[in-house]
Amino acid sequence: MADLKDQAYWLAQAKTLEIEGRAFVDGVYVDAHSRETFYSYSPIDTAPLAAVARCESVDVDRAVAAARRSFEAGVWAGLAPGERKAVLLKWAALLEAHTEELALLETLDSGKPIADTLGGDLPGTIYCLRWFAELIDKVHGEVPATSPAFFGTVTQQPMGVVAAVVPWNYPLLMAAWKFAPALAAGNSVVLKPSEKTPLSALRIAALAMEAGMPAGVFNVVPGDGSAGRDLSLHGDVDCIAFTGSGKVGREIAKNAAASNLKRVWLELGGKSANIVMADCPDITQAAHSAAAAIFANMGQVCSAGSRLLVQRSILDSLIPVLLEATDAWLPGHPLDPNSVTGAIIDGVQFERVCEYIDIGQQEAQLLKGGQALSDIASGAYLQPTIFLARDASARIAREEIFGPVLVVFAFDTLEEAIAIANQTEYGLAAAIWSSDLKTIHHATRQLKAGTVWVNCYDELVDMNFPFGGFKESGNGRDNSAHALGKYTELKSTIVRCA
């Protein structure tokens, strides 16, 4: 892990940090055509960080046109795989060289602790970029068995222009999950970061050019939801990849269908179940893992373990350990390297979470937390909160809150736990804690989730595993070699030889 230094160091660095707020189109920073801007405010203390270009339809058109020109000219797609690989690896090296700057930018813009951005988010972004760079020259086509009179190949070709619309909870990491495989496949990209956290995406665009990426291949258009909508409707965008809410995901799919039937990849919400059986190998470990599963990143994680299902016979043993473990997840100042959680992204999200806490107090028993904290900074800080629900029908047990709120309820049998876990419309992640191989095998097969952890929760960072969900958690997968295929078209070429 990088040197975390101390809070005084990061406060001093923040005062001298140069922040770029202009869009990045066709290899240069540009103002929005209208010259309009919006402010990016820090969740830490609500202070304005930078005026950011408010991109609208004309700016989206300009970025897509630049991406299209670069693609058709073959300045990126036409390079040998090893040449694209070299550029992406150099870009990753530049991100690594600028880790402190980018981590500070993300912490200021998102309210995440500096320990998280420096020790997790930036290394994860760099790892993702390097992983897909290394994959480029290892993707092979097929030569199907066919009649001796014919010879054929099946090849993967880049789609063209890929739009990526990404969220605010992991600004660079979620962006890399989209642009790294898209670029590795040979596409040109238009990235639309969240209006709540646009700054790090804008900064890395210049580093891409420094690494040798041709102009027009990587473009960044900051703006509100209208810019994302314009990309989803654009007739010259071949594919759009989105991470965010189900509501917006549906609009993107509808817009894609209404325009040019562009490929659509959606990674949406979750209400993930963390199931602890009575034969759990280590109740203390399960309790500490359950706290981390929901309270890390202030609960602003799509795969957070927001539902904890505990077999009734061990409920009274696990809850005291869980309550004690929760004390380790109290928020602190994001620039204090000792802080493990920070600020809620903004007042809108804070109010949403507080509304659910109010609902929870009518539906369930409040075991811990639920209060705002005013002694850290002027941003929105919230105690980690735990409810004990009577059953799984409570709203707080069914709806995605996207905050540090855990709902615990008891079950009696494995089949009951699986039924509860699967009754939500989501299917992103789940976990099962047990010492019995038969239980584990049955549960992992029956749980309707894209990722199932066994005797752990979200503890392994490995790009070899695809990430995505069943049901209304979306379609397609980020990460792994499977992700590369999302950004290519399969072509069959058949040659008559006789």
C-alpha positions, 0 to 999 in steps of 0.5 A: 500500500502507498504511504498514507502520510497524515491528515495535515499532509493531505490538507496541504496537498488539497490547497494546491491541487490543480483541478481541470473541469473542461471536457476532453474531446478529440485530444484536447480540453474544451469548454462546453459549446454553451460555455455553461458550467456546474460546480462539483462540490466536495462531500467532505465539507460541501465546498466547491471544488471546480467549475465543470463543463456542462456538456449538452447535445452539441458537445455529445455530438462533437465527442461522438464524431471525434470517436467515429473519425478516430475509429474509421481512420484506424488510428487505434482499431487498426494498430497491431494488438501489441501496439495498443497493449503498449499504450495502455500499459504506459497509461497504467504506468502514468496513473500509478505515477500520479496515484497520490494526485488522483487519490486525493482528487477522488477523495475530495470529489466523492467523500471516500477516505484517502486510505480507500482511494489510495490503497484500493480504488487507484490500485484497482483501476491500474490493475484493471487497465493492465489486465485488459492491456495484457489480454489484447494479444492473447485473444484468438479467433476460431477455425471451425471444422467444416467441409473440405471444400470450404475454409472459415474463420470466426473473428472478433472485431471492435464495434466502433464507438462505445459510450460508458456512463458510470456512477459516483461511488467508485468513479475511476474504478467503475469507469475502468471496468468499462473503458479498459475492455472497450479500448483493449478491443479496439473501440473508441470511447466516449466516457460520461462520468457522474456529475457528482464525481467528474474530476478524476475522469477528466484528469486521466484523459490527459494522461491517456494522450501522454501515453500515446493514445491517438486523439479522438479515441478517449473522450470525456463529456461531463454533464447531468443526466441529459448527456447520458440520455443523448448518448443512449439515443445517439445514432452513431454510438454502437454500444452503451455500457452503464452502471447505476440505478434500475430506473435509469438503466431502463431508460437507456435500454428504451432509448437504445431500442428507439434509436439504432438498437445499439448494444446495451450493457447494464450493471444495476442495483442489488439487495444482496443476502449474506446467509449465516448458517448455524454451522458457520465455521467462525461466528466472530469472523462472519459478524465482522465480515457482515459489518464490512460487507455493508458499511465499507464505502458508507454502504454505497456499493451495489453489491453490499451485503445489505441483508443479513440472514442468520439461522435462528439458533445462533442469532443471539450469539452473533448479534452482540459480536456484530454490534461490537464489530460495527464500532470499527466502521464509524465515519471520520474525516476523509483526509484522515488516513485513519478513517475507514469510512467518510461522507455520504455523497451529497445531501440528496442521498443523505436524505434518502438514507435517512428516510429509509431509517425513519421507515425502518423504525416503524417496521423493525427494531433499531439495534444500533446507529441511525443518527447523523454526525455533526462533529466531523465536517460540514458534509453528510456523515451518518452512523452505521445503522442496524435493524432487526426485522421480524420478517423479509417483507419490510421495505428496508429488507426489500428496497435498495437503500445505498447507504450504511443500513443493515437489516438482520432477520432470522430464518429456520431452514436453508430452504427458507433462507434461499427463498428469502434471498431470491425473493427480491427482484435483484440478483447481484451477489450473495454469500453463504457461511457453513461448514457443510459441503452439501449445504454450500453446494446446494446454496451456491447452485440455488442462489440467483446471484451473479457472484456467491461468496462462501465463508467470506464476503467481497474479500478477493480482488481478481479480474479473472472473475466476471462481475454482474447480476441476474434478474433486474441487476442487469445483463452482461458482465464486467471484468474477466475475458468475458467482458471483452466480448461485450465490446466486439462483434463476431464475424464468420468468414467462409471461403470456398476452396474448391 
